[in-house]
Amino acid sequence: MLIDEIDKADPDVPNNLLVPLGSLQFTVPEVPKPITADPDPERYPLIVITTNEER
């Protein structure tokens, strides 16, 4: 997963990502059930977050 230039997002976005990234689960209003990543450490998702340090 790539989260590009997080520093340009609303200030509450980084904090709001802590629970979904920590639990490997998030919800999408249009999808009836939560989306969950595989908890197997060998298949753990790679998450890359970039910033330009503008804030």
Biotite code that builds the C-alpha atoms (Angstrom):
import biotite.structure as struc

atoms = struc.array([
    struc.Atom([0.000, 0.000, 0.000], chain_id="A", res_id=1, res_name="MET", atom_name="CA", element="C"),
    struc.Atom([1.329, 3.451, -0.852], chain_id="A", res_id=2, res_name="LEU", atom_name="CA", element="C"),
    struc.Atom([0.192, 6.533, 1.025], chain_id="A", res_id=3, res_name="ILE", atom_name="CA", element="C"),
    struc.Atom([1.837, 9.329, -0.918], chain_id="A", res_id=4, res_name="ASP", atom_name="CA", element="C"),
    struc.Atom([2.593, 12.792, 0.495], chain_id="A", res_id=5, res_name="GLU", atom_name="CA", element="C"),
    struc.Atom([0.691, 12.337, 3.740], chain_id="A", res_id=6, res_name="ILE", atom_name="CA", element="C"),
    struc.Atom([1.856, 15.799, 4.839], chain_id="A", res_id=7, res_name="ASP", atom_name="CA", element="C"),
    struc.Atom([-0.552, 17.339, 2.316], chain_id="A", res_id=8, res_name="LYS", atom_name="CA", element="C"),
    struc.Atom([-3.566, 15.553, 3.826], chain_id="A", res_id=9, res_name="ALA", atom_name="CA", element="C"),
    struc.Atom([-5.833, 17.007, 6.492], chain_id="A", res_id=10, res_name="ASP", atom_name="CA", element="C"),
    struc.Atom([-4.069, 17.125, 9.872], chain_id="A", res_id=11, res_name="PRO", atom_name="CA", element="C"),
    struc.Atom([-6.281, 14.379, 11.340], chain_id="A", res_id=12, res_name="ASP", atom_name="CA", element="C"),
    struc.Atom([-5.503, 11.822, 8.592], chain_id="A", res_id=13, res_name="VAL", atom_name="CA", element="C"),
    struc.Atom([-2.250, 10.419, 10.079], chain_id="A", res_id=14, res_name="PRO", atom_name="CA", element="C"),
    struc.Atom([-3.866, 9.831, 13.481], chain_id="A", res_id=15, res_name="ASN", atom_name="CA", element="C"),
    struc.Atom([-6.977, 8.345, 11.870], chain_id="A", res_id=16, res_name="ASN", atom_name="CA", element="C"),
    struc.Atom([-4.775, 5.778, 10.100], chain_id="A", res_id=17, res_name="LEU", atom_name="CA", element="C"),
    struc.Atom([-3.282, 4.353, 13.308], chain_id="A", res_id=18, res_name="LEU", atom_name="CA", element="C"),
    struc.Atom([-6.161, 1.997, 14.179], chain_id="A", res_id=19, res_name="VAL", atom_name="CA", element="C"),
    struc.Atom([-6.779, 0.639, 10.653], chain_id="A", res_id=20, res_name="PRO", atom_name="CA", element="C"),
    struc.Atom([-3.067, 0.046, 10.036], chain_id="A", res_id=21, res_name="LEU", atom_name="CA", element="C"),
    struc.Atom([-2.574, -1.520, 13.463], chain_id="A", res_id=22, res_name="GLY", atom_name="CA", element="C"),
    struc.Atom([-5.578, -3.830, 13.166], chain_id="A", res_id=23, res_name="SER", atom_name="CA", element="C"),
    struc.Atom([-5.116, -4.514, 9.420], chain_id="A", res_id=24, res_name="LEU", atom_name="CA", element="C"),
    struc.Atom([-8.810, -3.795, 8.975], chain_id="A", res_id=25, res_name="GLN", atom_name="CA", element="C"),
    struc.Atom([-10.760, -0.907, 7.489], chain_id="A", res_id=26, res_name="PHE", atom_name="CA", element="C"),
    struc.Atom([-14.264, -0.164, 6.328], chain_id="A", res_id=27, res_name="THR", atom_name="CA", element="C"),
    struc.Atom([-15.567, 1.221, 3.078], chain_id="A", res_id=28, res_name="VAL", atom_name="CA", element="C"),
    struc.Atom([-19.099, 2.670, 3.217], chain_id="A", res_id=29, res_name="PRO", atom_name="CA", element="C"),
    struc.Atom([-20.074, 0.996, -0.056], chain_id="A", res_id=30, res_name="GLU", atom_name="CA", element="C"),
    struc.Atom([-18.930, -2.481, 1.083], chain_id="A", res_id=31, res_name="VAL", atom_name="CA", element="C"),
    struc.Atom([-21.153, -4.340, 3.564], chain_id="A", res_id=32, res_name="PRO", atom_name="CA", element="C"),
    struc.Atom([-18.387, -5.905, 5.681], chain_id="A", res_id=33, res_name="LYS", atom_name="CA", element="C"),
    struc.Atom([-14.940, -4.707, 6.848], chain_id="A", res_id=34, res_name="PRO", atom_name="CA", element="C"),
    struc.Atom([-11.905, -5.403, 4.675], chain_id="A", res_id=35, res_name="ILE", atom_name="CA", element="C"),
    struc.Atom([-9.236, -7.343, 6.560], chain_id="A", res_id=36, res_name="THR", atom_name="CA", element="C"),
    struc.Atom([-5.648, -8.138, 5.567], chain_id="A", res_id=37, res_name="ALA", atom_name="CA", element="C"),
    struc.Atom([-4.186, -11.597, 6.123], chain_id="A", res_id=38, res_name="ASP", atom_name="CA", element="C"),
    struc.Atom([-2.589, -11.627, 9.613], chain_id="A", res_id=39, res_name="PRO", atom_name="CA", element="C"),
    struc.Atom([0.035, -14.203, 8.548], chain_id="A", res_id=40, res_name="ASP", atom_name="CA", element="C"),
    struc.Atom([3.462, -12.526, 9.143], chain_id="A", res_id=41, res_name="PRO", atom_name="CA", element="C"),
    struc.Atom([4.790, -13.984, 5.890], chain_id="A", res_id=42, res_name="GLU", atom_name="CA", element="C"),
    struc.Atom([2.016, -12.224, 3.973], chain_id="A", res_id=43, res_name="ARG", atom_name="CA", element="C"),
    struc.Atom([1.932, -9.027, 6.017], chain_id="A", res_id=44, res_name="TYR", atom_name="CA", element="C"),
    struc.Atom([1.289, -6.018, 3.756], chain_id="A", res_id=45, res_name="PRO", atom_name="CA", element="C"),
    struc.Atom([4.080, -3.576, 2.959], chain_id="A", res_id=46, res_name="LEU", atom_name="CA", element="C"),
    struc.Atom([3.006, -0.020, 3.740], chain_id="A", res_id=47, res_name="ILE", atom_name="CA", element="C"),
    struc.Atom([5.019, 2.903, 2.366], chain_id="A", res_id=48, res_name="VAL", atom_name="CA", element="C"),
    struc.Atom([4.204, 6.424, 3.512], chain_id="A", res_id=49, res_name="ILE", atom_name="CA", element="C"),
    struc.Atom([5.901, 9.387, 1.838], chain_id="A", res_id=50, res_name="THR", atom_name="CA", element="C"),
    struc.Atom([6.142, 13.023, 2.879], chain_id="A", res_id=51, res_name="THR", atom_name="CA", element="C"),
    struc.Atom([7.718, 16.184, 1.553], chain_id="A", res_id=52, res_name="ASN", atom_name="CA", element="C"),
    struc.Atom([7.876, 17.654, 5.062], chain_id="A", res_id=53, res_name="GLU", atom_name="CA", element="C"),
    struc.Atom([5.772, 20.646, 4.083], chain_id="A", res_id=54, res_name="GLU", atom_name="CA", element="C"),
    struc.Atom([4.128, 20.740, 7.523], chain_id="A", res_id=55, res_name="ARG", atom_name="CA", element="C"),
])
